[in-house]
Amino acid sequence: MNGKNRNLLSSLPAMRLLRACLPLLLLLFPRQGPAQSADLPALLLRPGFNKIYFNQTQALDHFFGSLDSLIRFGDRKLNILHLGDSHLQGGFFSNAMRIRLQSTPFFSNGGRGLLFPYKPARTNGPLHYGVEYTGRWLHEKCTDAGRKFKIGVCGYTVATDDSSATLKIWTSTRHGNPPYDFDRVSVWHSRGSLRAMVDDALLRSAERKEWGTAFYLDSLRDTITLRFLPDTFRGMTEIHGILLDNEDPGIVYHALGVNGATVADFASAELLVEQAQRLHPELIILSFGSNDAYYPSFDTSRFRRDYSALIDSLLKAAPRASVLLTTPGDAYFRKRYFNYNYVKARKVILDLARARGLAVWDFYAVMGGPNSIFEWFRHGYAQPDKMHLTQKGYALQGALFYKALMNAYYEYLDAE
C-alpha cells in the first residue's frame, strides 16, 4: 500500500469507510466465490451451513479488531497461523485462502511468511514455492516415535552435518499467487556443527539469534540459497523453518500441515509454543480430525482431551489470539466404507468450540454431510482415496471458507 492511500485511510473513520466499501467488496469478491463454477451440482453443498458458528463476532473479536487496525492505519503485519494435516501440507486449500485475503481491498499482501523445505524431508510440499537441495540430509516429523530431533510449529525438521549441503528457496507467481519478494530471511535452526550463510554479495547484515540466524538482504529478492560453514558446536544442524519477510504491511498467512498428523502429534512438538509465539498470530486456525477419526479405534474422549491440550499450548503462545476450528470433511474408510467416526469427530469439535467460546467452521456439513465424499469424487472434486480432495476441490474449500469468514466480518461491522 503506497503512502498516499495509507494517509487517506488514516484520515477517515475505519467503520464509515468499511461500510461505504462493502458493496464494492461484495462486487469484487462475490459471496458465491470464484472457485464455484456455474455447473457445480447443488447436491454437493449445503450453503446454509457455510457460516462461522457460536457467537463468531465475539470469538473472533480480537482478529476482526486487528483487521480494522490494519485497514485504518495500514502500517502493520497481521499474522494468521493455520495448522493441520495432509489437507494443508499440499498447500492448495490454504493458498486459496491466502490469495483471497491478501487480494481483498485494504487488507494487502504482507508477504509469504513461514515455510518449510519439504523436499529434503522426502515428502510433498506446496507448488507455489520451490526448493532444491544438495548434500546429505536427515528428516523427522511430529508423527515419528522416538524422535532424535526437536519439532516445532512446522511439524517437520530436516538436519545435516554435511558442509557441502545447500538449500535453495524461491517464490513463484504460479497458481495466481502475487509476488512474494523478500529482503529479510529468518532461518530457524539449532546450534550444530554447521552455521547457515548466504552469498555475501546479497547481504546487508546478518545476526545470530538464539533461535537461528536473521539475514538482511541488500534488496528485494525472490530467490535465496543457503549454504553451511563449520561452526564451533557439535552435532547435527537442525532446520525448523524459514521465514521470508519484507517491510510491506498486510496479511501474512502461515499455513503448515503434516501428512498423517493427529492433534496429539502436533501437541507433542517440543518447540511449538516457542515458535508459535515468535509468529505473533492474531488468528489461529486448526484443521484436524481426519487422521484421528480414520480408524475404527477412534476414541472421542481422547480426541477431545488431545485437542484441548493443543489449544492450551497455542493460547499459551498467543493468549489474545482468536481461535477458529474447522471440522474435517466426510471421508470413506479404505475407499469404500462409510466412516461414522467423522460424525463423532465433528460433534467433538463443535462441542469443544461451544464449551470454550471458540469459533468453528463446519466443513463436514457444508460439503454435504454423510456420504458426500462420494459425490465430490464423482464430480472430480475428491481423490480416488475418498479422503483427500483434488486441486479444484481444495480451491472450492478455500473459497467457501473465505466466504464464511468474510460474512462473519461483515456481521461484526454491522454490529459495531
C-alpha positions in Angstrom: 0.0 0.0 0.0 1.5 3.3 -1.0 1.8 6.3 1.3 -1.0 8.3 -0.4 -3.5 5.6 0.2 -2.3 5.0 3.8 -2.7 8.7 4.6 -6.2 8.6 3.1 -7.3 5.6 5.3 -5.7 7.2 8.4 -7.8 10.3 7.9 -11.2 8.5 7.8 -13.0 6.6 10.5 -12.4 3.0 9.6 -16.0 1.9 10.2 -17.5 4.5 7.9 -15.0 3.6 5.2 -15.7 -0.1 5.5 -19.5 0.3 5.4 -19.2 2.6 2.4 -17.0 0.0 0.6 -19.0 -3.1 1.4 -21.0 -3.1 -1.8 -17.7 -2.8 -3.8 -16.2 -5.6 -1.8 -19.1 -7.9 -2.5 -19.0 -7.0 -6.1 -15.3 -7.7 -6.4 -15.4 -10.8 -4.2 -18.9 -12.3 -4.7 -20.2 -14.4 -1.9 -20.7 -17.3 -4.3 -16.9 -17.5 -4.6 -14.9 -17.6 -7.8 -14.0 -21.3 -7.4 -17.6 -22.4 -7.6 -18.4 -22.8 -11.2 -21.9 -22.4 -12.6 -22.3 -26.1 -13.4 -21.3 -27.3 -9.9 -24.0 -29.7 -8.8 -26.0 -28.1 -6.0 -26.2 -31.5 -4.2 -22.5 -31.2 -3.3 -23.1 -28.3 -1.0 -25.3 -27.2 1.9 -24.7 -23.4 1.5 -27.0 -22.7 4.5 -24.3 -24.2 6.8 -21.5 -22.1 5.3 -21.0 -19.8 8.3 -18.9 -19.3 11.4 -20.7 -20.7 14.4 -21.0 -19.8 18.1 -21.0 -16.1 18.6 -18.4 -15.5 15.9 -18.4 -11.8 16.4 -17.2 -12.4 19.9 -15.0 -15.4 19.4 -13.2 -13.6 16.5 -13.4 -10.1 18.1 -9.6 -9.8 18.5 -8.9 -10.8 14.9 -11.6 -8.6 13.5 -10.3 -5.7 15.6 -6.8 -6.3 14.2 -8.3 -6.2 10.7 -9.8 -2.8 11.5 -6.5 -1.6 12.7 -4.8 -2.8 9.5 -7.4 -1.0 7.4 -7.3 2.2 9.4 -3.5 2.7 9.7 -2.0 0.4 7.0 1.2 0.2 8.9 1.4 -3.3 10.4 1.6 -7.0 9.7 -1.4 -9.2 10.6 -0.4 -12.8 11.1 -2.7 -15.8 10.7 -1.4 -19.3 11.7 -3.2 -22.3 10.2 -2.1 -25.8 11.3 -3.4 -29.1 10.1 -2.7 -32.4 8.5 -2.2 -33.6 4.8 -5.1 -31.4 3.7 -2.8 -28.4 4.5 0.6 -29.8 3.6 -0.2 -29.8 -0.1 -1.0 -26.1 0.1 -4.0 -25.9 -2.2 -6.6 -25.2 0.5 -4.5 -22.7 2.5 -3.2 -21.0 -0.6 -6.8 -20.3 -1.8 -7.4 -18.6 1.5 -4.0 -16.7 1.3 -4.6 -15.3 -2.1 -8.2 -14.2 -1.4 -7.3 -12.5 1.9 -4.2 -10.7 0.5 -6.2 -9.6 -2.5 -9.1 -8.2 -0.6 -9.1 -4.4 -0.8 -7.4 -2.7 2.2 -6.1 -6.0 3.6 -2.9 -6.1 1.5 -0.2 -8.6 0.9 2.2 -8.7 3.9 4.5 -11.4 2.5 4.8 -15.2 2.1 5.6 -15.9 5.8 6.9 -19.1 7.3 7.5 -22.1 5.0 9.3 -25.5 5.3 11.7 -27.1 2.8 9.8 -30.3 2.3 12.0 -31.7 -0.5 15.0 -32.8 1.7 12.4 -34.4 4.0 11.4 -36.6 1.0 7.8 -35.5 1.0 5.4 -33.3 -0.9 5.0 -29.6 -0.4 3.1 -26.7 -1.9 3.7 -25.9 -5.6 3.7 -22.1 -5.1 7.3 -22.0 -3.9 10.3 -24.1 -4.9 13.0 -26.0 -3.1 16.3 -27.5 -4.3 19.0 -29.0 -2.1 22.4 -30.7 -2.2 24.2 -32.8 0.3 23.1 -35.3 2.9 20.0 -34.5 5.0 18.1 -36.4 7.6 14.5 -35.7 8.5 11.8 -36.3 11.1 8.2 -35.2 11.7 5.9 -34.9 14.6 4.2 -38.3 13.9 7.6 -40.2 14.4 8.1 -42.2 17.6 11.4 -41.9 19.4 12.4 -38.7 17.6 16.1 -37.6 17.8 15.4 -34.0 16.6 13.2 -31.3 18.1 10.0 -30.5 16.2 8.4 -27.1 16.0 5.4 -25.3 14.5 6.1 -26.7 11.0 5.7 -30.2 12.3 8.9 -31.3 10.4 12.7 -31.0 10.9 15.5 -31.5 8.4 19.1 -31.8 9.7 22.6 -32.0 8.2 26.2 -32.1 9.2 27.4 -32.1 5.6 29.4 -29.0 4.8 28.5 -29.4 1.1 24.8 -29.1 1.9 22.8 -26.3 0.3 19.2 -25.2 0.3 17.7 -23.0 -2.5 14.3 -21.5 -1.9 12.3 -19.4 -4.4 8.8 -18.0 -4.5 6.6 -18.3 -7.5 3.7 -16.5 -9.1 2.2 -19.7 -10.4 -1.4 -20.6 -9.4 -2.4 -17.0 -9.3 0.0 -16.0 -6.5 1.0 -12.4 -6.1 4.8 -11.7 -6.0 6.4 -12.7 -2.7 9.6 -10.7 -2.8 11.6 -10.6 0.5 14.6 -8.8 1.9 14.6 -10.5 5.3 15.2 -14.2 5.8 15.0 -15.8 9.2 16.4 -19.3 9.3 15.1 -21.1 12.3 17.9 -23.6 13.1 19.6 -25.2 16.1 23.2 -24.8 17.0 25.2 -27.6 15.5 28.4 -28.3 13.7 27.4 -26.0 10.8 26.1 -22.5 10.5 23.9 -21.1 7.8 25.2 -18.4 5.4 24.0 -16.7 2.2 26.0 -15.1 -0.6 28.0 -12.1 0.8 27.0 -10.1 -2.4 23.3 -10.2 -1.3 23.9 -9.4 2.4 23.4 -6.1 4.1 23.9 -7.7 7.5 23.3 -10.9 9.4 22.5 -11.6 13.1 23.0 -14.7 15.1 19.9 -15.3 17.3 19.1 -17.8 20.0 16.7 -19.4 17.5 18.9 -19.3 14.4 20.1 -16.6 12.0 18.4 -13.5 10.6 19.7 -12.3 7.2 19.0 -8.8 5.9 19.4 -8.6 2.1 20.6 -5.6 0.0 17.3 -5.5 -2.0 14.1 -7.4 -2.5 14.6 -10.9 -3.9 12.6 -13.9 -4.9 15.3 -16.5 -4.5 17.8 -17.3 -1.8 20.4 -20.1 -1.4 21.6 -21.2 2.0 25.0 -22.9 2.4 26.6 -24.1 5.5 30.0 -23.5 7.1 31.7 -25.2 10.0 30.7 -23.9 13.4 32.0 -24.4 16.9 29.1 -26.6 18.1 28.7 -30.3 17.9 26.0 -32.4 16.3 23.5 -32.0 13.5 22.3 -28.6 12.5 18.5 -28.8 12.5 16.4 -26.6 10.3 12.9 -26.0 11.7 11.5 -23.5 9.2 12.4 -20.5 7.0 10.6 -17.1 7.3 10.5 -14.9 4.3 9.7 -11.3 5.1 9.7 -7.7 4.0 8.5 -4.3 5.2 5.1 -4.3 3.5 2.1 -4.1 5.8 -0.8 -6.6 5.3 -1.9 -10.1 6.0 0.7 -12.9 6.4 -0.9 -16.4 6.2 1.4 -19.0 7.7 0.0 -22.5 6.9 1.7 -25.7 7.9 0.5 -29.2 7.6 1.9 -32.7 8.3 0.8 -35.8 6.4 -0.8 -38.3 8.8 -0.7 -35.9 11.8 -3.2 -36.0 14.7 -3.8 -33.3 17.2 -1.7 -35.3 19.7 1.2 -35.4 17.3 1.2 -31.6 16.9 0.7 -31.1 20.7 3.9 -33.2 21.3 6.1 -30.8 19.3 8.8 -29.6 21.7 9.2 -26.1 20.1 5.6 -25.5 19.2 4.9 -22.8 21.9 8.2 -21.0 21.4 7.9 -20.8 17.6 4.2 -20.0 17.5 4.8 -17.1 19.9 7.5 -15.8 17.5 4.9 -15.5 14.8 2.6 -13.3 16.8 -0.6 -14.7 15.4 -3.9 -12.7 15.7 -5.9 -15.7 14.4 -5.1 -19.4 14.9 -7.0 -21.8 12.6 -6.8 -25.5 13.4 -7.9 -28.2 10.9 -7.5 -31.6 12.4 -9.6 -34.8 12.9 -9.1 -36.6 9.5 -6.4 -38.9 10.9 -7.7 -39.0 14.4 -11.1 -40.3 13.3 -10.0 -42.5 10.4 -9.6 -45.9 12.2 -12.3 -47.9 14.0 -10.4 -47.4 17.3 -11.2 -43.7 17.4 -11.7 -42.6 21.0 -13.8 -39.4 21.3 -12.7 -38.7 24.9 -9.0 -38.9 24.0 -9.6 -36.8 20.9 -11.2 -34.1 22.9 -8.5 -34.2 25.6 -5.7 -34.0 23.0 -7.4 -31.2 21.1 -7.8 -29.2 24.3 -4.1 -29.7 25.1 -3.2 -28.4 21.6 -5.4 -25.3 22.0 -4.0 -24.7 25.5 -0.4 -24.8 24.1 -1.2 -22.4 21.3 -3.0 -20.0 23.6 0.0 -20.0 25.9 2.0 -18.8 22.9 -0.6 -16.2 21.8 -3.0 -15.5 24.7 -5.0 -12.8 22.9 -5.3 -14.7 19.6 -8.7 -15.7 18.2 -9.1 -19.4 17.6 -11.1 -20.9 14.8 -11.6 -24.7 14.5 -12.7 -26.4 11.3 -14.4 -29.8 11.2 -12.9 -32.5 8.8 -14.8 -33.3 5.7 -16.5 -36.6 5.0 -14.2 -39.5 4.1 -14.6 -43.2 3.5 -12.6 -45.9 5.3 -10.4 -47.8 2.9 -12.0 -46.0 -0.1 -15.4 -47.7 0.1 -16.9 -47.8 3.6 -18.9 -45.0 5.2 -17.0 -43.9 8.3 -19.3 -42.8 11.2 -16.2 -41.7 13.1 -16.2 -38.4 11.2 -19.7 -37.7 12.5 -18.3 -38.3 16.0 -15.3 -36.1 15.4 -17.5 -33.3 14.1 -19.6 -33.4 17.3 -16.5 -33.3 19.5 -15.1 -30.3 17.7 -18.5 -28.4 17.7 -18.9 -29.2 21.4 -15.4 -28.2 22.2 -15.8 -24.9 20.4 -19.1 -24.2 22.1 -17.7 -25.0 25.6 -14.5 -22.9 25.2 -16.1 -20.0 23.4 -14.2 -20.6 20.1 -15.3 -20.0 16.6 -15.9 -23.1 14.3 -16.4 -23.6 10.6 -18.4 -26.8 9.9 -16.9 -28.1 6.6 -18.4 -31.5 7.2 -21.9 -30.0 7.0 -21.0 -27.6 4.2 -19.7 -30.3 1.8 -22.9 -32.3 2.2 -22.6 -34.4 5.3 -22.5 -38.3 5.4 -21.5 -39.9 2.1 -20.9 -36.6 0.4 -17.3 -37.5 -0.3 -18.6 -39.9 -3.0 -20.4 -37.1 -4.8 -17.3 -34.9 -4.6 -15.3 -37.8 -6.1 -17.9 -38.4 -8.8 -17.7 -34.8 -9.9 -13.9 -34.6 -9.8 -13.6 -32.7 -6.5 -12.1 -35.6 -4.5 -9.3 -38.1 -5.0 -9.9 -41.8 -5.6 -9.0 -42.5 -1.9 -12.3 -40.8 -1.0 -10.5 -38.8 1.7 -8.4 -36.1 0.0 -9.7 -33.5 -2.4 -8.4 -32.7 -5.8 -6.8 -29.4 -6.6 -10.1 -27.9 -7.7 -11.8 -29.4 -4.6 -9.4 -27.7 -2.3 -9.8 -24.4 -4.2 -13.5 -24.7 -3.7 -13.0 -25.4 0.0 -10.8 -22.3 0.3 -13.5 -20.2 -1.5 -16.2 -21.5 0.9 -14.0 -20.8 4.0 -13.1 -17.3 2.8 -16.8 -16.6 2.1 -17.8 -17.7 5.6 -15.1 -15.7 7.3 -15.8 -12.6 5.4 -19.6 -12.9 6.1 -18.7 -13.1 9.8 -16.6 -10.0 9.4 -19.4 -8.1 7.7 -21.7 -9.1 10.6 -19.1 -7.8 13.0 -19.0 -4.5 11.2 -22.8 -4.2 11.2 -22.8 -4.9 15.0 -20.2 -2.2 15.5 
